[in-house]
Amino acid sequence: MMTVLDIDLDFFTSPIVKDSMGEDATGRRGETVVATGDALEYLQANCRLPIPGKTPGGCFEHHDEVFDFALRHFTEPVHLIHVDAHSDIGGGIPMCWRYVFTEYGYLSQQAKRNPKRGQYGLGCGNFIVFLAACGLIERITFVTRSDWKQDYSCFYMKDFDESVDFLQLKRIPKEVMDAAGPTVVPWEVDYQVDPEIPFIRVPREKFEADGPPDMLLVTRSPQYTPACSDGLYDALVSLIDPLPTSHSALSTSP
């Protein structure tokens, strides 16, 4: 199983920004950033990232761009090590579950590669849900900060229980939810389940990777990070051996 180290820059910035200003925002948020040397030391010691050295991968401005990259480069379901200030499993955008459960989940695997996007579809805060629906994730390790607060939707967890260690998507016929009305939640109707995906939360201080990652992904997330973090972003990007992509983010930003 391929291991993918997925780093969001906001893991190293403070404070944690809970609500973004949108993917097209030009403003930056946050105030401080961990020293580049300290961040690299953590990634080398705890994530087993080879430093110096280069790991195949890609870099991105917004985290949902990882979805398109994964369609091209994940040749099998991966172990996703998600190093981020946010879980990116539907937190803050719960309105998307109706689309995922009643429409997207019924599409063919080929059709799932082109999901609806935006507020009611694929976005920065839920891209892991869509990767899972496409069968591209076998296991998730979510490395959390000490100040992380629970931020993902129980809708996507096994038995709708946010405390369990399994992500599990559901399928509900659209006509069933439409007939039930807009105030009914999915556990109040009959539903089918997809296979469970282990989802393990590990505090930053306790995480130790089993070995070096096969792929490195780095996202700037400018709506969640301050401009003073760009130097760290460039340092992380310098550790990537870029895989082919049509997205210009694979070159370091000016």
BADRENFI-651692 format. One record per residue: residue in one letter; x, y, z of N, C-alpha, C in turn; residue number from 1. Coordinates in nm, 3 decimals, padded with zeros to 5 digits, always signed. Layout:
BEGIN
code,n_X,n_Y,n_Z,ca_X,ca_Y,ca_Z,c_X,c_Y,c_Z,pos
a,X,Y,Z,X,Y,Z,X,Y,Z,NUM;
...
This chain:
BEGIN
code,n_X,n_Y,n_Z,ca_X,ca_Y,ca_Z,c_X,c_Y,c_Z,pos
m,+00.084,-00.120,+00.000,+00.000,+00.000,+00.000,+00.088,+00.125,+00.000,1;
m,+00.061,+00.214,-00.093,+00.137,+00.338,-00.103,+00.099,+00.433,+00.011,2;
t,+00.200,+00.498,+00.068,+00.178,+00.596,+00.175,+00.195,+00.736,+00.119,3;
v,+00.095,+00.820,+00.140,+00.096,+00.958,+00.090,+00.096,+01.053,+00.209,4;
l,+00.201,+01.133,+00.220,+00.209,+01.235,+00.325,+00.148,+01.364,+00.270,5;
d,+00.035,+01.404,+00.326,-00.044,+01.517,+00.277,-00.037,+01.629,+00.380,6;
i,+00.038,+01.733,+00.351,+00.064,+01.841,+00.446,-00.010,+01.967,+00.404,7;
d,-00.088,+02.021,+00.495,-00.146,+02.154,+00.475,-00.062,+02.252,+00.557,8;
l,-00.024,+02.362,+00.495,+00.063,+02.459,+00.560,+00.006,+02.508,+00.693,9;
d,-00.127,+02.511,+00.706,-00.185,+02.565,+00.829,-00.161,+02.477,+00.951,10;
f,-00.107,+02.358,+00.930,-00.065,+02.276,+01.044,+00.043,+02.346,+01.124,11;
f,+00.119,+02.432,+01.057,+00.232,+02.500,+01.120,+00.206,+02.648,+01.147,12;
t,+00.082,+02.696,+01.130,+00.053,+02.837,+01.154,-00.051,+02.852,+01.264,13;
s,-00.057,+02.970,+01.322,-00.150,+02.997,+01.432,-00.210,+03.136,+01.417,14;
p,-00.331,+03.154,+01.470,-00.418,+03.052,+01.527,-00.484,+02.969,+01.417,15;
i,-00.551,+02.860,+01.455,-00.627,+02.782,+01.358,-00.744,+02.866,+01.309,16;
v,-00.753,+02.884,+01.177,-00.864,+02.959,+01.118,-00.978,+02.862,+01.093,17;
k,-01.091,+02.887,+01.155,-01.202,+02.792,+01.146,-01.285,+02.811,+01.021,18;
d,-01.301,+02.932,+00.974,-01.384,+02.959,+00.856,-01.304,+03.038,+00.755,19;
s,-01.300,+02.985,+00.632,-01.226,+03.055,+00.527,-01.311,+03.164,+00.465,20;
m,-01.250,+03.242,+00.378,-01.320,+03.348,+00.306,-01.351,+03.307,+00.163,21;
g,-01.335,+03.177,+00.135,-01.362,+03.129,+00.000,-01.235,+03.101,-00.076,22;
e,-01.241,+03.012,-00.173,-01.123,+02.969,-00.245,-01.062,+03.080,-00.331,23;
d,-01.141,+03.183,-00.364,-01.088,+03.291,-00.446,-01.046,+03.411,-00.362,24;
a,-01.037,+03.392,-00.231,-01.001,+03.502,-00.143,-00.859,+03.547,-00.169,25;
t,-00.837,+03.678,-00.167,-00.703,+03.732,-00.186,-00.639,+03.767,-00.052,26;
g,-00.721,+03.781,+00.053,-00.666,+03.811,+00.185,-00.604,+03.688,+00.248,27;
r,-00.512,+03.709,+00.341,-00.447,+03.600,+00.413,-00.492,+03.607,+00.559,28;
r,-00.496,+03.490,+00.624,-00.540,+03.487,+00.763,-00.439,+03.410,+00.846,29;
g,-00.449,+03.424,+00.977,-00.348,+03.369,+01.066,-00.247,+03.476,+01.101,30;
e,-00.161,+03.446,+01.199,-00.070,+03.548,+01.248,+00.075,+03.502,+01.253,31;
t,+00.100,+03.379,+01.294,+00.238,+03.333,+01.313,+00.260,+03.199,+01.244,32;
v,+00.388,+03.165,+01.229,+00.424,+03.038,+01.166,+00.541,+02.978,+01.242,33;
v,+00.542,+02.846,+01.251,+00.654,+02.775,+01.313,+00.780,+02.800,+01.232,34;
a,+00.892,+02.812,+01.297,+01.020,+02.832,+01.228,+01.043,+02.718,+01.129,35;
t,+01.095,+02.753,+01.012,+01.114,+02.652,+00.907,+01.198,+02.535,+00.957,36;
g,+01.304,+02.562,+01.030,+01.389,+02.454,+01.080,+01.315,+02.360,+01.172,37;
d,+01.230,+02.416,+01.259,+01.153,+02.332,+01.352,+01.052,+02.247,+01.278,38;
a,+00.986,+02.305,+01.176,+00.888,+02.229,+01.098,+00.956,+02.114,+01.023,39;
l,+01.069,+02.142,+00.961,+01.140,+02.038,+00.887,+01.193,+01.930,+00.981,40;
e,+01.236,+01.970,+01.100,+01.284,+01.872,+01.197,+01.171,+01.776,+01.236,41;
y,+01.050,+01.831,+01.256,+00.936,+01.745,+01.290,+00.904,+01.649,+01.176,42;
l,+00.900,+01.700,+01.055,+00.867,+01.616,+00.940,+00.971,+01.506,+00.918,43;
q,+01.096,+01.538,+00.944,+01.202,+01.439,+00.928,+01.196,+01.334,+01.039,44;
a,+01.178,+01.378,+01.163,+01.183,+01.286,+01.277,+01.054,+01.206,+01.292,45;
n,+00.940,+01.270,+01.277,+00.813,+01.203,+01.305,+00.745,+01.147,+01.182,46;
c,+00.759,+01.215,+01.068,+00.695,+01.170,+00.945,+00.790,+01.093,+00.855,47;
r,+00.916,+01.083,+00.895,+01.019,+01.010,+00.821,+01.040,+01.066,+00.681,48;
l,+01.016,+01.195,+00.664,+01.038,+01.258,+00.535,+01.188,+01.270,+00.512,49;
p,+01.240,+01.218,+00.401,+01.385,+01.224,+00.377,+01.431,+01.367,+00.350,50;
i,+01.509,+01.421,+00.443,+01.562,+01.557,+00.431,+01.712,+01.552,+00.463,51;
p,+01.801,+01.591,+00.371,+01.770,+01.641,+00.237,+01.728,+01.527,+00.145,52;
g,+01.667,+01.562,+00.038,+01.618,+01.464,-00.058,+01.490,+01.512,-00.119,53;
k,+01.442,+01.440,-00.216,+01.317,+01.475,-00.283,+01.227,+01.353,-00.290,54;
t,+01.098,+01.378,-00.269,+00.996,+01.273,-00.272,+00.898,+01.306,-00.384,55;
p,+00.858,+01.209,-00.465,+00.761,+01.237,-00.571,+00.633,+01.296,-00.514,56;
g,+00.572,+01.389,-00.586,+00.448,+01.447,-00.538,+00.408,+01.572,-00.611,57;
g,+00.337,+01.659,-00.540,+00.287,+01.781,-00.601,+00.256,+01.884,-00.495,58;
c,+00.239,+02.011,-00.536,+00.202,+02.118,-00.445,+00.084,+02.195,-00.503,59;
f,+00.008,+02.256,-00.414,-00.122,+02.311,-00.452,-00.151,+02.438,-00.373,60;
e,-00.237,+02.520,-00.428,-00.284,+02.637,-00.355,-00.399,+02.600,-00.262,61;
h,-00.496,+02.524,-00.312,-00.614,+02.487,-00.234,-00.624,+02.336,-00.225,62;
h,-00.671,+02.288,-00.111,-00.659,+02.146,-00.081,-00.748,+02.058,-00.169,63;
d,-00.856,+02.109,-00.222,-00.939,+02.026,-00.309,-00.870,+01.991,-00.440,64;
e,-00.762,+02.063,-00.475,-00.686,+02.030,-00.596,-00.619,+01.893,-00.583,65;
v,-00.603,+01.846,-00.460,-00.545,+01.712,-00.439,-00.634,+01.606,-00.501,66;
f,-00.764,+01.628,-00.504,-00.856,+01.531,-00.563,-00.820,+01.504,-00.709,67;
d,-00.802,+01.609,-00.787,-00.770,+01.593,-00.929,-00.633,+01.529,-00.947,68;
f,-00.539,+01.567,-00.862,-00.405,+01.509,-00.868,-00.411,+01.359,-00.837,69;
a,-00.491,+01.324,-00.737,-00.502,+01.183,-00.699,-00.562,+01.098,-00.810,70;
l,-00.656,+01.153,-00.885,-00.715,+01.077,-00.996,-00.608,+01.038,-01.097,71;
r,-00.507,+01.122,-01.112,-00.402,+01.094,-01.209,-00.291,+01.004,-01.153,72;
h,-00.267,+01.012,-01.022,-00.144,+00.953,-00.970,-00.162,+00.847,-00.862,73;
f,-00.281,+00.830,-00.806,-00.302,+00.721,-00.711,-00.339,+00.597,-00.792,74;
t,-00.248,+00.506,-00.806,-00.272,+00.386,-00.887,-00.337,+00.276,-00.806,75;
e,-00.351,+00.296,-00.677,-00.415,+00.201,-00.586,-00.465,+00.279,-00.465,76;
p,-00.554,+00.220,-00.385,-00.595,+00.288,-00.262,-00.475,+00.311,-00.171,77;
v,-00.466,+00.430,-00.113,-00.346,+00.469,-00.040,-00.373,+00.483,+00.110,78;
h,-00.264,+00.482,+00.185,-00.267,+00.525,+00.325,-00.239,+00.675,+00.324,79;
l,-00.339,+00.755,+00.355,-00.326,+00.899,+00.354,-00.291,+00.947,+00.494,80;
i,-00.171,+01.002,+00.509,-00.132,+01.065,+00.635,-00.159,+01.213,+00.620,81;
h,-00.264,+01.259,+00.686,-00.318,+01.393,+00.668,-00.268,+01.482,+00.782,82;
v,-00.168,+01.564,+00.752,-00.108,+01.654,+00.851,-00.166,+01.792,+00.828,83;
d,-00.261,+01.830,+00.912,-00.344,+01.946,+00.880,-00.407,+02.000,+01.007,84;
a,-00.437,+02.130,+01.008,-00.510,+02.189,+01.119,-00.658,+02.155,+01.113,85;
h,-00.703,+02.098,+00.999,-00.843,+02.061,+00.979,-00.851,+01.918,+00.927,86;
s,-00.962,+01.852,+00.957,-00.978,+01.713,+00.914,-01.011,+01.701,+00.766,87;
d,-01.079,+01.801,+00.709,-01.123,+01.799,+00.569,-01.218,+01.684,+00.540,88;
i,-01.302,+01.654,+00.639,-01.406,+01.551,+00.622,-01.542,+01.615,+00.650,89;
g,-01.574,+01.715,+00.574,-01.709,+01.770,+00.578,-01.735,+01.872,+00.685,90;
g,-01.636,+01.907,+00.766,-01.660,+02.006,+00.868,-01.689,+02.142,+00.809,91;
g,-01.793,+02.208,+00.861,-01.826,+02.342,+00.816,-01.913,+02.348,+00.692,92;
i,-01.930,+02.234,+00.621,-02.014,+02.234,+00.502,-02.105,+02.110,+00.504,93;
p,-02.187,+02.094,+00.608,-02.271,+01.974,+00.619,-02.377,+01.964,+00.512,94;
m,-02.406,+02.074,+00.441,-02.509,+02.068,+00.337,-02.470,+01.975,+00.223,95;
c,-02.343,+01.939,+00.213,-02.297,+01.855,+00.103,-02.341,+01.709,+00.116,96;
w,-02.378,+01.666,+00.237,-02.408,+01.525,+00.256,-02.523,+01.478,+00.168,97;
r,-02.621,+01.561,+00.140,-02.732,+01.517,+00.056,-02.684,+01.481,-00.084,98;
y,-02.596,+01.562,-00.137,-02.541,+01.531,-00.269,-02.460,+01.402,-00.265,99;
v,-02.374,+01.387,-00.165,-02.288,+01.269,-00.155,-02.371,+01.142,-00.137,100;
f,-02.471,+01.147,-00.051,-02.548,+01.026,-00.017,-02.655,+00.992,-00.121,101;
t,-02.719,+01.093,-00.178,-02.835,+01.064,-00.264,-02.805,+01.069,-00.414,102;
e,-02.692,+01.130,-00.451,-02.659,+01.139,-00.593,-02.521,+01.083,-00.624,103;
y,-02.420,+01.143,-00.564,-02.283,+01.108,-00.598,-02.252,+00.961,-00.570,104;
g,-02.302,+00.910,-00.460,-02.273,+00.772,-00.423,-02.327,+00.669,-00.520,105;
y,-02.424,+00.706,-00.603,-02.485,+00.615,-00.699,-02.420,+00.623,-00.837,106;
l,-02.327,+00.715,-00.855,-02.262,+00.728,-00.986,-02.165,+00.614,-01.010,107;
s,-02.135,+00.591,-01.136,-02.031,+00.494,-01.171,-01.896,+00.547,-01.124,108;
q,-01.797,+00.459,-01.112,-01.665,+00.504,-01.070,-01.607,+00.606,-01.167,109;
q,-01.637,+00.591,-01.294,-01.589,+00.688,-01.392,-01.657,+00.824,-01.372,110;
a,-01.788,+00.822,-01.350,-01.862,+00.947,-01.332,-01.822,+01.018,-01.203,111;
k,-01.782,+00.941,-01.101,-01.741,+01.003,-00.975,-01.616,+01.088,-00.990,112;
r,-01.544,+01.071,-01.098,-01.422,+01.149,-01.119,-01.453,+01.295,-01.155,113;
n,-01.579,+01.325,-01.179,-01.619,+01.461,-01.215,-01.734,+01.507,-01.126,114;
p,-01.709,+01.525,-00.996,-01.818,+01.561,-00.904,-01.861,+01.705,-00.920,115;
k,-01.980,+01.733,-00.870,-02.022,+01.872,-00.856,-01.928,+01.940,-00.757,116;
r,-01.899,+02.067,-00.781,-01.805,+02.139,-00.696,-01.870,+02.262,-00.634,117;
g,-01.805,+02.312,-00.531,-01.857,+02.431,-00.466,-01.923,+02.400,-00.334,118;
q,-02.010,+02.490,-00.291,-02.071,+02.481,-00.159,-02.146,+02.351,-00.136,119;
y,-02.207,+02.296,-00.239,-02.285,+02.174,-00.224,-02.217,+02.053,-00.288,120;
g,-02.088,+02.063,-00.311,-02.015,+01.952,-00.371,-01.873,+01.948,-00.319,121;
l,-01.780,+01.906,-00.404,-01.639,+01.895,-00.367,-01.582,+02.031,-00.332,122;
g,-01.511,+02.038,-00.219,-01.447,+02.160,-00.178,-01.325,+02.132,-00.092,123;
c,-01.260,+02.238,-00.045,-01.139,+02.222,+00.037,-01.167,+02.148,+00.167,124;
g,-01.285,+02.168,+00.223,-01.315,+02.112,+00.354,-01.372,+01.972,+00.352,125;
n,-01.383,+01.910,+00.234,-01.440,+01.774,+00.231,-01.378,+01.686,+00.123,126;
f,-01.263,+01.725,+00.070,-01.208,+01.650,-00.044,-01.177,+01.505,-00.009,127;
i,-01.148,+01.477,+00.119,-01.120,+01.339,+00.159,-01.243,+01.251,+00.141,128;
v,-01.361,+01.306,+00.162,-01.485,+01.230,+00.140,-01.493,+01.183,-00.005,129;
f,-01.458,+01.270,-00.097,-01.468,+01.236,-00.239,-01.358,+01.139,-00.281,130;
l,-01.239,+01.151,-00.223,-01.135,+01.052,-00.250,-01.179,+00.914,-00.202,131;
a,-01.241,+00.910,-00.085,-01.289,+00.782,-00.032,-01.397,+00.723,-00.121,132;
a,-01.488,+00.806,-00.170,-01.596,+00.758,-00.255,-01.543,+00.702,-00.386,133;
c,-01.429,+00.752,-00.431,-01.368,+00.704,-00.555,-01.282,+00.580,-00.532,134;
g,-01.278,+00.530,-00.410,-01.200,+00.411,-00.381,-01.051,+00.434,-00.380,135;
l,-01.007,+00.557,-00.352,-00.865,+00.590,-00.359,-00.797,+00.593,-00.222,136;
i,-00.872,+00.566,-00.116,-00.815,+00.566,+00.019,-00.843,+00.433,+00.087,137;
e,-00.741,+00.372,+00.141,-00.756,+00.249,+00.218,-00.750,+00.275,+00.368,138;
r,-00.678,+00.380,+00.405,-00.658,+00.411,+00.547,-00.626,+00.559,+00.560,139;
i,-00.675,+00.621,+00.668,-00.647,+00.762,+00.695,-00.585,+00.774,+00.834,140;
t,-00.472,+00.842,+00.840,-00.417,+00.883,+00.968,-00.420,+01.034,+00.972,141;
f,-00.497,+01.089,+01.064,-00.511,+01.233,+01.077,-00.425,+01.280,+01.193,142;
v,-00.316,+01.351,+01.162,-00.225,+01.403,+01.264,-00.278,+01.539,+01.308,143;
t,-00.313,+01.550,+01.437,-00.378,+01.671,+01.487,-00.282,+01.755,+01.570,144;
r,-00.314,+01.883,+01.579,-00.242,+01.974,+01.665,-00.298,+01.966,+01.806,145;
s,-00.222,+02.018,+01.903,-00.267,+02.015,+02.043,-00.390,+02.102,+02.064,146;
d,-00.407,+02.205,+01.980,-00.522,+02.295,+01.994,-00.634,+02.261,+01.896,147;
w,-00.627,+02.144,+01.832,-00.733,+02.104,+01.739,-00.862,+02.076,+01.814,148;
k,-00.973,+02.120,+01.758,-01.106,+02.091,+01.810,-01.180,+02.006,+01.708,149;
q,-01.264,+01.915,+01.756,-01.337,+01.824,+01.667,-01.409,+01.905,+01.560,150;
d,-01.382,+01.873,+01.431,-01.434,+01.958,+01.324,-01.491,+01.881,+01.206,151;
y,-01.513,+01.750,+01.220,-01.567,+01.677,+01.106,-01.710,+01.631,+01.135,152;
s,-01.782,+01.606,+01.027,-01.923,+01.572,+01.038,-01.941,+01.425,+01.073,153;
c,-02.025,+01.398,+01.171,-02.055,+01.259,+01.207,-02.126,+01.187,+01.092,154;
f,-02.182,+01.262,+00.996,-02.253,+01.199,+00.885,-02.165,+01.101,+00.809,155;
y,-02.035,+01.129,+00.805,-01.945,+01.046,+00.724,-01.877,+00.936,+00.805,156;
m,-01.911,+00.925,+00.932,-01.847,+00.824,+01.016,-01.939,+00.703,+01.035,157;
k,-01.880,+00.589,+01.068,-01.957,+00.467,+01.089,-02.065,+00.489,+01.194,158;
d,-02.186,+00.446,+01.163,-02.301,+00.457,+01.253,-02.329,+00.601,+01.295,159;
f,-02.283,+00.697,+01.214,-02.304,+00.840,+01.242,-02.247,+00.878,+01.380,160;
d,-02.139,+00.815,+01.417,-02.077,+00.836,+01.547,-01.940,+00.899,+01.528,161;
e,-01.923,+01.023,+01.567,-01.797,+01.093,+01.542,-01.683,+01.040,+01.628,162;
s,-01.711,+00.956,+01.727,-01.606,+00.905,+01.814,-01.542,+00.777,+01.763,163;
v,-01.597,+00.715,+01.656,-01.544,+00.589,+01.608,-01.422,+00.611,+01.520,164;
d,-01.351,+00.503,+01.492,-01.228,+00.511,+01.414,-01.248,+00.460,+01.272,165;
f,-01.366,+00.485,+01.216,-01.394,+00.442,+01.080,-01.475,+00.546,+01.005,166;
l,-01.428,+00.583,+00.889,-01.507,+00.661,+00.795,-01.595,+00.564,+00.717,167;
q,-01.720,+00.598,+00.696,-01.810,+00.510,+00.621,-01.916,+00.594,+00.551,168;
l,-01.915,+00.591,+00.418,-02.012,+00.667,+00.341,-02.141,+00.588,+00.329,169;
k,-02.250,+00.662,+00.308,-02.382,+00.600,+00.298,-02.447,+00.634,+00.164,170;
r,-02.546,+00.552,+00.128,-02.626,+00.577,+00.008,-02.773,+00.570,+00.044,171;
i,-02.844,+00.675,+00.004,-02.988,+00.684,+00.030,-03.056,+00.726,-00.099,172;
p,-03.158,+00.653,-00.147,-03.227,+00.695,-00.269,-03.278,+00.839,-00.256,173;
k,-03.256,+00.917,-00.360,-03.293,+01.058,-00.355,-03.441,+01.076,-00.327,174;
e,-03.523,+00.989,-00.385,-03.667,+01.004,-00.364,-03.705,+00.981,-00.217,175;
v,-03.626,+00.899,-00.146,-03.654,+00.875,-00.005,-03.628,+01.002,+00.076,176;
m,-03.512,+01.067,+00.051,-03.482,+01.190,+00.125,-03.575,+01.303,+00.086,177;
d,-03.611,+01.310,-00.043,-03.703,+01.416,-00.086,-03.839,+01.400,-00.018,178;
a,-03.884,+01.275,-00.008,-04.013,+01.250,+00.055,-04.009,+01.275,+00.205,179;
a,-03.891,+01.255,+00.265,-03.879,+01.272,+00.410,-03.883,+01.419,+00.451,180;
g,-03.843,+01.508,+00.361,-03.848,+01.649,+00.393,-03.711,+01.705,+00.430,181;
p,-03.694,+01.835,+00.425,-03.562,+01.899,+00.442,-03.507,+01.893,+00.583,182;
t,-03.590,+01.868,+00.682,-03.541,+01.868,+00.821,-03.498,+01.730,+00.870,183;
v,-03.524,+01.626,+00.792,-03.489,+01.491,+00.833,-03.340,+01.467,+00.812,184;
v,-03.275,+01.406,+00.910,-03.134,+01.373,+00.900,-03.119,+01.229,+00.851,185;
p,-03.004,+01.193,+00.793,-02.994,+01.065,+00.721,-03.013,+00.941,+00.808,186;
w,-02.981,+00.946,+00.936,-02.999,+00.826,+01.017,-03.146,+00.800,+01.051,187;
e,-03.233,+00.890,+01.011,-03.376,+00.870,+01.036,-03.446,+00.797,+00.923,188;
v,-03.371,+00.759,+00.818,-03.428,+00.684,+00.707,-03.341,+00.561,+00.681,189;
d,-03.391,+00.469,+00.599,-03.311,+00.351,+00.565,-03.196,+00.392,+00.472,190;
y,-03.080,+00.335,+00.498,-02.964,+00.369,+00.416,-02.876,+00.246,+00.397,191;
q,-02.795,+00.251,+00.291,-02.695,+00.149,+00.265,-02.558,+00.206,+00.299,192;
v,-02.463,+00.118,+00.326,-02.330,+00.166,+00.364,-02.224,+00.114,+00.268,193;
d,-02.120,+00.194,+00.251,-02.001,+00.155,+00.177,-01.903,+00.090,+00.273,194;
p,-01.799,+00.027,+00.224,-01.701,-00.036,+00.314,-01.638,+00.065,+00.410,195;
e,-01.605,+00.017,+00.529,-01.540,+00.102,+00.629,-01.397,+00.134,+00.587,196;
i,-01.354,+00.254,+00.624,-01.215,+00.295,+00.603,-01.158,+00.335,+00.738,197;
p,-01.052,+00.268,+00.786,-00.994,+00.307,+00.914,-00.956,+00.454,+00.915,198;
f,-00.993,+00.523,+01.021,-00.966,+00.666,+01.037,-00.910,+00.686,+01.177,199;
i,-00.780,+00.708,+01.184,-00.713,+00.716,+01.313,-00.664,+00.858,+01.338,200;
r,-00.703,+00.914,+01.452,-00.655,+01.047,+01.492,-00.537,+01.029,+01.586,201;
v,-00.428,+01.098,+01.556,-00.307,+01.087,+01.637,-00.257,+01.228,+01.669,202;
p,-00.237,+01.261,+01.797,-00.180,+01.392,+01.831,-00.041,+01.408,+01.772,203;
r,-00.011,+01.528,+01.734,+00.119,+01.560,+01.673,+00.236,+01.500,+01.749,204;
e,+00.234,+01.514,+01.882,+00.346,+01.471,+01.964,+00.364,+01.320,+01.965,205;
k,+00.257,+01.245,+01.936,+00.263,+01.100,+01.946,+00.276,+01.031,+01.810,206;
f,+00.268,+01.107,+01.703,+00.273,+01.043,+01.572,+00.416,+01.006,+01.533,207;
e,+00.431,+00.882,+01.488,+00.559,+00.835,+01.434,+00.529,+00.746,+01.314,208;
a,+00.572,+00.788,+01.198,+00.547,+00.711,+01.076,+00.629,+00.582,+01.078,209;
d,+00.576,+00.481,+01.010,+00.645,+00.352,+01.002,+00.766,+00.357,+00.908,210;
g,+00.762,+00.450,+00.814,+00.870,+00.461,+00.717,+00.851,+00.585,+00.634,211;
p,+00.943,+00.614,+00.544,+00.931,+00.734,+00.461,+00.810,+00.723,+00.367,212;
p,+00.748,+00.836,+00.334,+00.632,+00.833,+00.245,+00.673,+00.805,+00.101,213;
d,+00.580,+00.746,+00.026,+00.601,+00.723,-00.117,+00.571,+00.848,-00.199,214;
m,+00.490,+00.937,-00.141,+00.448,+01.057,-00.213,+00.431,+01.170,-00.113,215;
l,+00.464,+01.291,-00.154,+00.452,+01.409,-00.070,+00.364,+01.512,-00.139,216;
l,+00.259,+01.557,-00.068,+00.169,+01.660,-00.118,+00.172,+01.777,-00.021,217;
v,+00.183,+01.897,-00.073,+00.190,+02.018,+00.010,+00.090,+02.120,-00.043,218;
t,+00.007,+02.175,+00.047,-00.094,+02.274,+00.009,-00.074,+02.401,+00.089,219;
r,-00.078,+02.516,+00.020,-00.058,+02.645,+00.085,-00.182,+02.688,+00.165,220;
s,-00.303,+02.668,+00.109,-00.428,+02.713,+00.171,-00.420,+02.859,+00.214,221;
p,-00.408,+02.952,+00.119,-00.386,+03.092,+00.155,-00.497,+03.153,+00.239,222;
q,-00.620,+03.100,+00.227,-00.729,+03.155,+00.308,-00.720,+03.114,+00.454,223;
y,-00.625,+03.024,+00.486,-00.608,+02.978,+00.624,-00.469,+03.010,+00.680,224;
t,-00.382,+03.069,+00.600,-00.243,+03.089,+00.643,-00.198,+03.233,+00.619,225;
p,-00.107,+03.282,+00.702,-00.056,+03.419,+00.684,+00.053,+03.424,+00.577,226;
a,+00.078,+03.542,+00.524,+00.181,+03.558,+00.422,+00.319,+03.523,+00.475,227;
c,+00.341,+03.537,+00.606,+00.472,+03.507,+00.662,+00.504,+03.358,+00.657,228;
s,+00.406,+03.273,+00.621,+00.430,+03.128,+00.612,+00.478,+03.086,+00.473,229;
d,+00.486,+03.180,+00.378,+00.523,+03.144,+00.241,+00.665,+03.089,+00.232,230;
g,+00.754,+03.137,+00.319,+00.890,+03.084,+00.318,+00.894,+02.936,+00.353,231;
l,+00.813,+02.896,+00.451,+00.804,+02.754,+00.487,+00.744,+02.675,+00.372,232;
y,+00.642,+02.730,+00.309,+00.581,+02.662,+00.193,+00.686,+02.635,+00.086,233;
d,+00.766,+02.734,+00.054,+00.870,+02.716,-00.048,+00.971,+02.610,-00.006,234;
a,+01.003,+02.606,+00.123,+01.097,+02.505,+00.172,+01.039,+02.365,+00.157,235;
l,+00.910,+02.351,+00.183,+00.846,+02.220,+00.167,+00.839,+02.180,+00.020,236;
v,+00.806,+02.276,-00.064,+00.797,+02.248,-00.207,+00.932,+02.204,-00.263,237;
s,+01.041,+02.256,-00.207,+01.174,+02.219,-00.256,+01.206,+02.073,-00.230,238;
l,+01.127,+02.006,-00.146,+01.148,+01.865,-00.114,+01.071,+01.773,-00.208,239;
i,+00.997,+01.831,-00.304,+00.911,+01.754,-00.393,+00.978,+01.733,-00.529,240;
d,+00.973,+01.611,-00.576,+01.009,+01.580,-00.715,+00.877,+01.579,-00.792,241;
p,+00.844,+01.685,-00.867,+00.709,+01.702,-00.921,+00.668,+01.590,-01.017,242;
l,+00.550,+01.536,-00.993,+00.489,+01.443,-01.087,+00.415,+01.523,-01.193,243;
p,+00.397,+01.468,-01.313,+00.331,+01.543,-01.420,+00.192,+01.590,-01.378,244;
t,+00.161,+01.713,-01.409,+00.030,+01.769,-01.376,+00.001,+01.884,-01.471,245;
s,-00.127,+01.908,-01.490,-00.166,+02.020,-01.575,-00.180,+02.147,-01.494,246;
h,-00.160,+02.139,-01.361,-00.182,+02.255,-01.275,-00.051,+02.328,-01.251,247;
s,-00.055,+02.459,-01.263,+00.066,+02.540,-01.253,+00.123,+02.543,-01.112,248;
a,+00.048,+02.493,-01.012,+00.097,+02.501,-00.874,+00.219,+02.416,-00.849,249;
l,+00.257,+02.331,-00.945,+00.374,+02.247,-00.922,+00.504,+02.327,-00.927,250;
s,+00.499,+02.449,-00.971,+00.616,+02.535,-00.958,+00.598,+02.621,-00.835,251;
t,+00.706,+02.654,-00.767,+00.692,+02.733,-00.647,+00.634,+02.869,-00.681,252;
s,+00.551,+02.919,-00.591,+00.485,+03.045,-00.616,+00.582,+03.159,-00.591,253;
p,+00.565,+03.270,-00.663,+00.657,+03.382,-00.643,+00.640,+03.444,-00.506,254;
